[in-house]
Amino acid sequence: MSISTIKNQSSLLGRIHSFESFGTLDGPGLRFVVFLEGCPLRCLYCHNVDMLDMKNYKEMTPQELLKIVLPYKPYFNSAKGGVTVSGGDPIMQPRFVVEFFKLCQKNKIHTTIDTSCFTTNKEHLEQLLPVTDLWMISLKHFDDKKHRALTGVTNAPILENIHYLSKRKARLWFRYLILPGWTDTWSNLRALCAFLRTVDFELIELLPYHTHGRFKWDKLGLPYKLNGIKPPTLNSCHKIKEMLKKEGYKVILNE
Ligand code: SF4
């Protein structure tokens, strides 16, 4: 075996944090969810803060991962589901996801990527396009200054990539976290609507901010900077839902 073959094989090891065999929140139907380690963002509210730093993972080839997934196929396929790669952010391990999704499609398994879409490498998107049945993309903030404050990165490549995927007819779902004082302001909601008018997408899912992952920050000794922010009221979430529905969009409020 040549050195380059060995290198290629080793670079195709995925860094897997954990699995969820019967997920109902990460895409259509019942999903086998694979949480990949690593994320280019540092969202102040991250509920999977233990998956960001490439520190806590198990290495696996795409074939090994498929072997774990296959026994669940009868369950998720009969419930119109499939496999979702999440994290962290799978956009950090594009080659691994491409090879894993290729295997899924060969085995007639529906593929979904749950991502921020923060990458400056169009080639990665290009390779993911034919093997990804559904893109679930989190929209964080439309004011770049606030986006940087909230996530640590600019929103420019994210918005550009979404336009690119939309032009390439990718099936898109958006996720939008309702974070009081940050993403529920009228200026940001207006910017959200203006952006949505420029892309083709299927639905937008609203996720009310919660603090369920907060304990992980404490456990890791990380300062949680959103102390004092309470989850939005159901009433305010419904108002946002109605506003988006009036724009003609299909909206799901994940209560
Ligand atoms: S993109 Fe997701 S995983 Fe990454 S920091 Fe933000 S919330 Fe956490």
Boltz pocket constraint, residues with backbone or C-beta under 6 A from the ligand:
constraints:
  - pocket:
      binder: B
      contacts: [[A, 39], [A, 40], [A, 41], [A, 42], [A, 43], [A, 45], [A, 46], [A, 47], [A, 48], [A, 49], [A, 52], [A, 87], [A, 88], [A, 89], [A, 116]]
      max_distance: 6.0
